[in-house]
Amino acid sequence: MSLTPRITFISPGSSHRRVVVLFADNKLALGPQADTLKTGKLIARAAKAADFKGKIRTILNILAPDIAGVERLIVIGLGPPADLTRDDWRRLGGVVLATIDGGPDATVFLERLGGKVADGATEFCLGMVLRAYRFDKYKHQGTDEADNSERAPKKKSISAVAVAIDGAAKVRRAWASRAAAGEGVYLARDLVNEPANLLGPVEFSARLKSLESDGVAIEILGEKELSRLKMGALLGVAQGASRPPRVVIMRWKGGRTTAKPLVLVGKGVVFDTGGISIKPSAGMEDMKGDMGGAAAVAGAMSALAKRKAKANVVGIVGLVENMPDANAQRPGDIVTSMAGKTVEVINTDAEGRLVLADLLHYAQKHLKPKAMVDLATLTGAIIVALGHHHAGLFANDDALADAIIDAGEATGEKIWRMPLAKSYDKMLDSRFADMKNIGGRDAGAITAAQFLKRFVENVPWAHLDIAGTAMASPPSDINKSWGSGFGVRLLDQLVADQYGG
């Protein structure tokens, strides 16, 4: 997997490309690098004509600027002089990429980065590559809107950007690590965007097998192994599908041999019809993205391995398809989980928590984690509560919850903590089994988390409900993809901050 565009770092005195990007504050002041082009008067005239005030992320486009070798000069506003945040620089990277994409290779004169030059520069570059992502592998040609009988070639992406910056060598080293997160996001987005007919549990597990080339140890459990492990909750979900389930365990050992791992758990329902409790047909095509949690875990494991994180991390994903054939489980069925706890299946569309229940128990029994974080596109209720801008966080440990919130703030993948309480837990009590798999209409995201909590023992644990953020989330400066890859950068940051990685 290769990032687009290819980014290189050069010293300010190096030769520039045909497209040049500069930055100016709200007083149209340029940095010392940009001043070497002697463009101050030109920019002032053009800004006056275009009423360009240098507000942050606004653009001044100057064609044929009468500078040797330069076809196009682009000035990006930075707003009032101040240290910009990491999020500011990411968004600026996205804006720049959108402005130069499809054209010839460009040079960006990157300055005014404040005290942490490498942080700002690498976030800027990350913003560019995240904005550049496209999923058009199945579109061989575009259609000319003016005449549907004619075909136009797909739009080309810019292939290379040179970043002119002081201390290029240091920033180049920092970018090598940051680029790994970008590659992880690309992987997660690819997985979420793939159509379900081409990405079933077997195909998904085969994709993860490729992580072995980066040093990740991969173990794939098939239906026979899952039966021997008595994963009755997971297998109950899968029994209506013709495509067999898989559980994939990904191990990255970058820390001390004796250190317990952080375990990342992902829901991987490759397509969710709802089963016998079938969903309405309108919008059901989006349920190819119901494996967004598994995609995030896979992307995070890729990122950690590519940057050689100094931590022990295990990713485990449960890959199933929820289909309504004659073998599918019915409302009222009772299944026995790997933990030995029985579950009355009231609604077969509350299937993700059944998959996660067995994975969480397996992780505690076989992986001996220091902490667990699960990610799942689990409930529509979390979208009702938080919309598409925050993921919901539920946790049994305040320190872990705070660390995840901090990682979300740093990466721009925002988290909001939701409650857990015994009063909600009682809503899951069943007349016939140890519990029901759904607690009713009210507080649906909370009762789903309470269900998972019943399978967590004395281990710090957090659950992220990413139903509103992993797919079909609002476009942003750094993402125009239907599948966002949400969670990859957050998990990568969490490991860097808290687990020595």
Backbone torsions as a table, in degrees:
resi	resn	phi	psi	omega
1	MET	NA	127.3	-178.6
2	SER	-119.6	139.8	179.2
3	LEU	-78.2	149.4	175.2
4	THR	-124.7	132.2	-1.9
5	PRO	-82.8	169.5	172.8
6	ARG	-75.5	126.2	-175.0
7	ILE	-109.5	130.3	173.5
8	THR	-122.4	158.4	-179.8
9	PHE	-118.7	129.4	-176.4
10	ILE	-129.1	160.1	176.4
11	SER	-75.1	154.1	-175.3
12	PRO	-57.6	-27.6	-177.5
13	GLY	-83.0	-1.6	-178.4
14	SER	-71.5	162.1	179.6
15	SER	-69.0	147.1	-176.1
16	HIS	-102.1	169.9	-179.1
17	ARG	-91.9	-176.2	-176.3
18	ARG	-70.8	-25.5	175.6
19	VAL	-112.7	128.7	-177.3
20	VAL	-122.6	132.5	179.4
21	VAL	-112.8	127.8	177.5
22	LEU	-120.9	164.1	176.1
23	PHE	-121.9	143.1	178.8
24	ALA	-139.1	145.6	177.2
25	ASP	-83.6	-171.3	-174.8
26	ASN	-73.2	-5.0	173.5
27	LYS	-104.7	11.7	-179.7
28	LEU	62.6	24.3	176.3
29	ALA	-79.4	131.3	178.0
30	LEU	-96.5	157.3	175.2
31	GLY	-77.6	171.3	-176.4
32	PRO	-61.9	-33.0	177.3
33	GLN	-63.6	-51.0	-176.9
34	ALA	-63.2	-31.8	-179.5
35	ASP	-61.5	-23.8	-179.6
36	THR	-66.4	-19.3	177.8
37	LEU	-81.3	-8.5	179.0
38	LYS	57.6	49.9	-175.3
39	THR	-109.2	3.4	-172.8
40	GLY	-54.6	-49.5	-178.0
41	LYS	-67.8	-39.0	178.6
42	LEU	-60.7	-45.8	-178.6
43	ILE	-66.4	-39.8	179.5
44	ALA	-60.9	-42.6	179.3
45	ARG	-65.9	-45.8	-178.5
46	ALA	-65.3	-38.2	179.9
47	ALA	-64.6	-39.4	179.0
48	LYS	-64.9	-41.7	-178.5
49	ALA	-67.6	-34.8	-176.9
50	ALA	-97.1	1.3	-176.9
51	ASP	56.4	41.9	179.3
52	PHE	-86.5	122.4	-175.0
53	LYS	-108.4	0.9	179.5
54	GLY	77.3	19.2	175.6
55	LYS	-63.1	151.9	-174.1
56	ILE	-61.1	133.0	178.5
57	ARG	68.8	13.9	171.0
58	THR	-88.1	161.1	-168.1
59	ILE	-129.3	135.4	170.5
60	LEU	-117.3	118.1	-175.4
61	ASN	-107.1	121.0	-178.7
62	ILE	-121.5	114.3	178.9
63	LEU	-91.7	146.2	179.3
64	ALA	46.6	62.9	-171.6
65	PRO	-78.0	7.6	179.4
66	ASP	62.5	42.7	172.7
67	ILE	-120.8	133.6	-173.7
68	ALA	-52.4	121.6	174.8
69	GLY	80.2	-4.1	-175.9
70	VAL	-102.0	123.4	178.4
71	GLU	-92.3	-25.4	-173.2
72	ARG	-152.1	130.6	178.2
73	LEU	-115.2	126.1	-178.4
74	ILE	-120.1	126.1	178.6
75	VAL	-111.3	127.9	-179.7
76	ILE	-109.6	130.9	179.9
77	GLY	-75.4	141.9	177.2
78	LEU	-111.3	-3.8	-176.9
79	GLY	76.2	-165.3	-179.9
80	PRO	-60.6	147.3	178.8
81	PRO	-57.5	121.7	-179.7
82	ALA	-173.3	159.8	174.0
83	ASP	-71.0	124.3	178.9
84	LEU	-86.1	151.7	-179.8
85	THR	-80.8	169.4	175.3
86	ARG	-59.8	-38.7	179.2
87	ASP	-65.2	-38.9	176.8
88	ASP	-58.1	-46.6	-177.5
89	TRP	-68.8	-36.7	175.1
90	ARG	-59.8	-47.5	-177.9
91	ARG	-65.3	-37.8	176.1
92	LEU	-62.1	-38.8	176.4
93	GLY	-60.6	-41.9	178.1
94	GLY	-63.9	-41.1	179.3
95	VAL	-64.1	-44.0	179.6
96	VAL	-62.0	-46.5	-178.4
97	LEU	-60.3	-44.1	180.0
98	ALA	-61.0	-31.7	-177.1
99	THR	-77.2	-36.3	-175.2
100	ILE	-98.9	-9.3	-173.7
101	ASP	-62.9	141.7	179.7
102	GLY	87.9	-9.8	180.0
103	GLY	-100.6	-169.3	177.9
104	PRO	-71.5	168.4	180.0
105	ASP	-57.4	151.5	-171.4
106	ALA	-129.1	159.5	170.0
107	THR	-115.5	132.0	175.9
108	VAL	-111.6	121.1	174.6
109	PHE	-86.0	102.5	-170.9
110	LEU	-102.5	115.1	178.8
111	GLU	-150.2	-173.7	-174.9
112	ARG	61.1	41.0	-175.6
113	LEU	-87.9	-5.3	179.5
114	GLY	77.2	-153.2	-171.9
115	GLY	-74.1	-29.7	-176.3
116	LYS	-112.5	83.8	-173.3
117	VAL	-62.1	-48.3	-176.1
118	ALA	-63.1	-38.9	179.3
119	ASP	-62.0	-49.7	-179.3
120	GLY	-63.9	-43.0	-177.5
121	ALA	-66.0	-43.7	-178.2
122	THR	-71.2	-33.6	175.7
123	GLU	-67.6	-38.0	175.6
124	PHE	-59.2	-46.1	-179.8
125	CYS	-67.2	-37.9	177.0
126	LEU	-62.6	-41.3	177.0
127	GLY	-59.6	-38.3	177.9
128	MET	-63.6	-49.1	-175.3
129	VAL	-70.7	-32.9	177.9
130	LEU	-67.4	-38.1	177.3
131	ARG	-68.8	-30.4	-175.3
132	ALA	-74.3	-17.9	-174.8
133	TYR	-57.7	136.5	173.4
134	ARG	-137.1	146.2	172.1
135	PHE	-118.0	88.5	-177.1
136	ASP	-131.0	24.1	-175.5
137	LYS	-62.2	-23.4	-179.6
138	TYR	-99.5	5.6	177.5
139	LYS	-106.9	97.4	-178.2
140	HIS	-73.6	-33.3	177.5
141	GLN	-144.7	154.3	172.9
142	GLY	-91.7	164.6	178.8
143	THR	-105.0	129.7	176.7
144	ASP	-67.7	119.5	-175.1
145	GLU	-64.8	-28.6	-178.0
146	ALA	-75.3	-25.0	-177.4
147	ASP	-151.3	101.9	-175.2
148	ASN	-63.6	-13.3	179.5
149	SER	-82.0	-14.9	-179.4
150	GLU	-101.9	150.7	-178.5
151	ARG	-116.7	141.8	177.1
152	ALA	-119.7	145.5	179.7
153	PRO	-66.6	155.3	176.3
154	LYS	-61.6	147.3	178.2
155	LYS	-64.4	133.3	178.9
156	LYS	-81.7	147.9	176.0
157	SER	-95.0	150.4	173.2
158	ILE	-61.8	137.1	-171.8
159	SER	-95.9	-26.0	-175.1
160	ALA	-150.0	141.6	175.0
161	VAL	-132.1	127.7	174.2
162	ALA	-98.8	127.0	179.8
163	VAL	-103.5	113.3	178.3
164	ALA	-87.3	119.1	-172.3
165	ILE	-154.6	144.7	173.1
166	ASP	-67.4	140.3	-178.5
167	GLY	71.2	40.9	-174.4
168	ALA	-57.4	-37.5	-176.9
169	ALA	-64.6	-42.5	179.4
170	LYS	-64.9	-43.9	-179.7
171	VAL	-66.5	-36.3	178.4
172	ARG	-59.4	-41.9	179.0
173	ARG	-66.8	-41.1	179.4
174	ALA	-65.8	-36.5	-179.3
175	TRP	-67.7	-32.6	179.2
176	ALA	-57.4	-37.8	177.9
177	SER	-76.3	-40.4	-177.5
178	ARG	-69.6	-33.3	179.4
179	ALA	-61.8	-28.0	179.2
180	ALA	-60.6	-37.6	177.4
181	ALA	-65.0	-38.9	177.0
182	GLY	-61.8	-41.6	178.5
183	GLU	-65.6	-36.9	176.5
184	GLY	-63.6	-39.8	177.6
185	VAL	-65.9	-41.5	177.5
186	TYR	-58.0	-44.1	179.4
187	LEU	-61.0	-48.1	-178.7
188	ALA	-62.3	-43.3	178.8
189	ARG	-63.0	-42.9	178.5
190	ASP	-57.7	-45.0	-177.9
191	LEU	-63.7	-43.9	-179.1
192	VAL	-68.5	-35.9	-176.4
193	ASN	-77.8	-21.4	-177.4
194	GLU	-61.8	141.9	175.2
195	PRO	-69.8	148.7	-173.7
196	ALA	-67.2	-27.3	179.5
197	ASN	-67.2	-21.3	-179.8
198	LEU	-106.1	-4.6	-179.7
199	LEU	-135.6	77.4	171.9
200	GLY	-88.7	-176.2	-179.8
201	PRO	-57.0	-39.6	-178.9
202	VAL	-68.2	-44.4	-179.6
203	GLU	-67.1	-38.3	177.8
204	PHE	-60.9	-47.7	-179.0
205	SER	-64.5	-33.4	177.2
206	ALA	-65.4	-37.9	177.1
207	ARG	-62.3	-40.4	-178.5
208	LEU	-69.7	-25.8	177.2
209	LYS	-58.2	-28.3	-178.7
210	SER	-67.1	-16.6	178.8
211	LEU	-67.8	-14.1	177.4
212	GLU	-59.6	-29.5	-179.4
213	SER	-65.4	-19.1	177.4
214	ASP	-98.7	2.8	177.2
215	GLY	100.7	8.0	177.1
216	VAL	-85.1	127.4	176.0
217	ALA	-81.1	127.5	-175.0
218	ILE	-115.0	130.0	173.3
219	GLU	-125.3	128.6	-178.3
220	ILE	-116.0	123.0	178.9
221	LEU	-101.2	124.6	178.1
222	GLY	-93.5	-172.1	-173.4
223	GLU	-61.9	-38.2	-179.9
224	LYS	-65.1	-44.5	179.2
225	GLU	-64.0	-39.3	-179.7
226	LEU	-67.2	-35.9	176.2
227	SER	-65.9	-41.5	178.6
228	ARG	-64.3	-33.7	177.7
229	LEU	-77.3	-8.4	179.7
230	LYS	63.9	42.4	175.0
231	MET	-81.2	67.0	-174.7
232	GLY	-67.4	-29.4	180.0
233	ALA	-70.2	-47.7	178.4
234	LEU	-63.9	-46.3	-177.8
235	LEU	-66.1	-29.7	176.2
236	GLY	-62.1	-38.9	177.4
237	VAL	-65.1	-42.3	-172.9
238	ALA	-77.5	-14.9	-167.5
239	GLN	-69.2	-15.8	177.2
240	GLY	-88.9	-1.8	-176.1
241	ALA	-102.8	147.1	176.1
242	SER	-79.4	-20.3	179.9
243	ARG	-92.4	128.5	-172.0
244	PRO	-73.5	153.8	179.6
245	PRO	-77.6	162.5	173.8
246	ARG	-142.4	147.0	166.1
247	VAL	-119.8	128.2	-178.7
248	VAL	-114.9	129.4	178.6
249	ILE	-112.4	122.2	-177.5
250	MET	-115.3	119.8	-176.1
251	ARG	-114.0	124.9	172.3
252	TRP	-116.7	119.9	-177.4
253	LYS	-114.1	87.0	179.4
254	GLY	-110.1	-4.3	-178.4
255	GLY	-104.2	-163.9	178.6
256	ARG	-63.7	146.5	-177.5
257	THR	-58.2	-36.6	-175.5
258	THR	-86.8	-7.5	-175.1
259	ALA	-74.0	132.3	176.1
260	LYS	-68.3	148.2	-176.2
261	PRO	-86.4	154.8	160.2
262	LEU	-79.0	131.6	-179.9
263	VAL	-110.8	127.4	177.0
264	LEU	-106.5	128.3	-173.9
265	VAL	-119.6	131.2	-177.1
266	GLY	-127.2	133.3	172.5
267	LYS	-75.7	126.4	-177.7
268	GLY	-126.0	60.3	175.6
269	VAL	-82.1	102.8	-170.5
270	VAL	-68.2	-26.4	168.1
271	PHE	-155.1	137.8	-175.2
272	ASP	-125.6	100.9	174.1
273	THR	-79.1	-14.2	-170.6
274	GLY	96.9	-10.5	-177.9
275	GLY	71.5	-147.1	179.6
276	ILE	-60.3	-35.0	173.1
277	SER	-81.8	65.3	-165.4
278	ILE	-67.0	145.6	179.4
279	LYS	-75.7	160.7	169.5
280	PRO	-61.5	150.3	-176.8
281	SER	-69.5	-33.0	-177.7
282	ALA	-63.7	119.3	178.5
283	GLY	83.7	1.4	-177.5
284	MET	-64.3	-23.0	179.0
285	GLU	-58.8	-25.1	179.0
286	ASP	-67.8	-15.4	-176.7
287	MET	-73.8	0.9	167.4
288	LYS	-67.0	-18.9	-178.9
289	GLY	-92.8	10.8	-176.8
290	ASP	-76.1	9.1	173.9
291	MET	-110.3	24.3	-178.7
292	GLY	-60.9	-32.1	177.2
293	GLY	-66.8	-44.6	177.4
294	ALA	-63.8	-38.9	178.2
295	ALA	-62.6	-41.8	179.0
296	ALA	-63.7	-42.3	178.9
297	VAL	-64.3	-42.7	178.6
298	ALA	-62.2	-44.3	179.2
299	GLY	-63.8	-39.1	178.6
300	ALA	-65.5	-42.0	178.8
301	MET	-63.7	-37.9	175.9
302	SER	-61.9	-46.4	-178.9
303	ALA	-62.0	-45.1	-178.9
304	LEU	-62.5	-40.9	-179.4
305	ALA	-70.0	-42.1	-177.3
306	LYS	-66.1	-30.6	178.4
307	ARG	-98.6	6.9	176.4
308	LYS	56.3	53.4	-179.7
309	ALA	-58.8	137.6	-178.7
310	LYS	-88.7	60.4	-177.6
311	ALA	-151.2	155.9	173.4
312	ASN	-98.0	118.3	-177.2
313	VAL	-136.2	135.9	175.3
314	VAL	-121.4	131.2	173.1
315	GLY	-107.9	135.2	177.9
316	ILE	-133.3	128.7	-177.3
317	VAL	-129.0	139.2	176.4
318	GLY	-104.6	117.4	-173.1
319	LEU	-110.1	113.5	-178.6
320	VAL	-142.3	166.6	171.3
321	GLU	-123.3	135.6	-177.6
322	ASN	-103.5	101.7	-173.3
323	MET	-124.0	158.2	-173.7
324	PRO	-107.2	50.0	-179.3
325	ASP	-86.1	-171.5	-174.0
326	ALA	-66.6	-19.0	179.7
327	ASN	-94.3	-2.3	-174.5
328	ALA	-65.9	149.3	175.9
329	GLN	-68.0	151.8	-174.2
330	ARG	-108.4	154.7	167.4
331	PRO	-57.3	131.4	-176.2
332	GLY	100.5	-15.9	175.2
333	ASP	-63.5	152.2	175.6
334	ILE	-119.7	125.3	179.4
335	VAL	-114.5	153.7	177.4
336	THR	-108.5	121.2	-178.0
337	SER	-76.8	169.4	177.2
338	MET	-59.2	-31.0	179.1
339	ALA	-73.9	-5.9	-177.9
340	GLY	87.9	-2.9	179.0
341	LYS	-84.0	140.9	-178.3
342	THR	-96.3	145.7	-176.9
343	VAL	-130.4	125.5	171.7
344	GLU	-85.9	120.0	-177.3
345	VAL	-84.8	99.8	179.2
346	ILE	-80.7	-39.3	-177.7
347	ASN	-133.8	118.4	-178.5
348	THR	-72.7	-9.3	175.8
349	ASP	-84.8	-3.3	171.9
350	ALA	-98.8	59.0	-171.2
351	GLU	-92.1	-28.2	-174.7
352	GLY	-61.8	-36.9	-179.5
353	ARG	-67.8	-27.8	176.3
354	LEU	-68.8	-41.1	176.6
355	VAL	-62.5	-48.1	-177.3
356	LEU	-66.0	-33.6	-179.0
357	ALA	-57.7	-46.1	179.6
358	ASP	-69.8	-35.9	179.3
359	LEU	-66.5	-42.1	179.9
360	LEU	-63.1	-41.8	178.5
361	HIS	-66.2	-43.5	177.9
362	TYR	-58.2	-45.0	-177.6
363	ALA	-59.7	-43.4	-178.7
364	GLN	-69.1	-38.3	-176.1
365	LYS	-76.6	-39.0	-170.7
366	HIS	-108.7	-21.5	-175.0
367	LEU	-109.0	-13.5	175.9
368	LYS	49.1	62.0	-173.3
369	PRO	-76.1	154.8	168.5
370	LYS	-82.1	-24.7	176.3
371	ALA	-163.8	158.5	177.9
372	MET	-130.3	139.4	172.9
373	VAL	-130.1	121.7	175.3
374	ASP	-108.8	148.5	178.9
375	LEU	-128.3	135.4	-176.6
376	ALA	-157.9	140.4	166.6
377	THR	-80.2	76.2	-162.3
378	LEU	-90.8	-42.5	-172.6
379	THR	-139.9	144.3	167.9
380	GLY	-69.2	-22.0	-177.8
381	ALA	-63.2	-31.4	-179.8
382	ILE	-69.4	-28.0	176.6
383	ILE	-71.7	-38.7	175.6
384	VAL	-60.6	-39.8	-177.1
385	ALA	-76.2	-43.3	-168.7
386	LEU	-121.0	-4.7	-176.2
387	GLY	68.3	-148.1	-174.2
388	HIS	-110.5	14.0	-174.1
389	HIS	-107.6	-18.8	176.5
390	HIS	-131.5	145.7	168.3
391	ALA	-91.2	152.4	178.2
392	GLY	-87.8	136.8	179.9
393	LEU	-116.9	130.0	173.3
394	PHE	-126.9	137.5	-175.6
395	ALA	-153.5	152.2	174.7
396	ASN	-101.1	7.3	-174.6
397	ASP	-141.9	119.1	-176.0
398	ASP	-66.1	-39.0	-178.6
399	ALA	-63.8	-43.6	178.2
400	LEU	-64.6	-43.2	178.8
401	ALA	-59.7	-45.2	179.9
402	ASP	-62.9	-39.5	179.9
403	ALA	-64.5	-38.6	179.2
404	ILE	-68.8	-41.3	178.0
405	ILE	-61.8	-42.8	178.6
406	ASP	-62.7	-42.3	178.2
407	ALA	-63.7	-36.7	177.2
408	GLY	-65.2	-40.4	177.5
409	GLU	-64.2	-41.8	-177.9
410	ALA	-65.8	-34.8	-175.0
411	THR	-97.8	-9.2	-176.1
412	GLY	80.3	7.5	174.9
413	GLU	-96.9	91.4	-164.7
414	LYS	-77.2	143.6	-175.8
415	ILE	-127.1	144.5	173.5
416	TRP	-130.1	127.1	-176.7
417	ARG	-79.5	136.0	-179.8
418	MET	-114.1	161.2	-174.2
419	PRO	-83.3	155.6	166.0
420	LEU	-126.8	138.1	-178.3
421	ALA	-162.4	154.4	-178.1
422	LYS	-61.0	-32.7	-178.6
423	SER	-63.1	-34.9	175.4
424	TYR	-74.0	-36.5	-177.2
425	ASP	-61.4	-35.5	-179.1
426	LYS	-62.4	-22.8	-179.6
427	MET	-67.2	-12.6	-179.0
428	LEU	-96.6	-2.7	-178.5
429	ASP	-63.7	140.2	-177.5
430	SER	-118.3	149.0	175.1
431	ARG	-74.1	-24.2	-169.1
432	PHE	-116.9	-14.5	-175.8
433	ALA	-140.6	-179.6	-179.9
434	ASP	-64.4	-27.8	-179.3
435	MET	-165.9	163.7	170.1
436	LYS	-96.8	161.5	178.4
437	ASN	-90.7	1.3	178.9
438	ILE	-151.2	146.7	-175.0
439	GLY	-106.5	5.5	-177.9
440	GLY	109.9	-176.9	-174.2
441	ARG	-69.8	-41.1	-174.7
442	ASP	-73.0	142.9	173.8
443	ALA	52.9	42.3	-173.9
444	GLY	-61.0	-38.9	179.0
445	ALA	-68.5	-34.5	-178.6
446	ILE	-72.1	-45.2	-179.7
447	THR	-66.8	-30.3	174.6
448	ALA	-63.1	-42.9	177.8
449	ALA	-67.2	-38.3	177.3
450	GLN	-62.3	-37.0	176.2
451	PHE	-59.7	-48.2	179.8
452	LEU	-61.8	-40.1	-178.0
453	LYS	-59.1	-28.8	178.3
454	ARG	-64.8	-15.4	-179.6
455	PHE	-106.5	8.4	178.9
456	VAL	-105.9	130.0	-179.8
457	GLU	-96.9	-139.2	-174.7
458	ASN	-86.7	62.9	-178.3
459	VAL	-135.1	135.0	172.5
460	PRO	-58.3	129.8	-173.3
461	TRP	-143.2	144.2	174.5
462	ALA	-137.8	143.9	178.2
463	HIS	-120.2	127.8	177.2
464	LEU	-111.8	116.4	175.6
465	ASP	-91.3	106.7	-172.3
466	ILE	-109.2	25.7	-177.9
467	ALA	-58.6	-34.0	-176.9
468	GLY	-90.1	-9.4	-172.9
469	THR	-118.5	-17.8	-175.3
470	ALA	-83.3	-25.1	-178.5
471	MET	-147.9	148.4	177.8
472	ALA	55.3	27.4	176.1
473	SER	-79.9	159.8	-175.4
474	PRO	-59.2	139.9	175.8
475	PRO	-58.7	150.6	-179.2
476	SER	-139.2	-179.8	178.5
477	ASP	-62.5	-23.5	-176.6
478	ILE	-115.3	6.9	179.3
479	ASN	-152.2	121.4	172.1
480	LYS	-117.7	11.0	-177.6
481	SER	-89.9	146.1	175.2
482	TRP	-62.1	-45.4	173.1
483	GLY	-88.4	120.0	-170.8
484	SER	-86.7	-22.4	-172.2
485	GLY	75.1	20.6	-177.7
486	PHE	-58.3	136.0	176.2
487	GLY	106.5	-25.3	-178.2
488	VAL	-63.9	-52.8	-176.9
489	ARG	-69.2	-34.7	177.6
490	LEU	-61.8	-47.9	-179.8
491	LEU	-65.3	-40.3	177.6
492	ASP	-60.5	-42.9	178.4
493	GLN	-66.7	-40.1	178.7
494	LEU	-59.2	-44.8	178.5
495	VAL	-63.6	-42.9	179.7
496	ALA	-62.5	-39.6	-175.1
497	ASP	-78.6	-38.5	-165.5
498	GLN	-114.7	-19.7	-170.6
499	TYR	-124.1	24.8	174.3
500	GLY	73.6	12.3	-174.6
501	GLY	-101.1	NA	NA
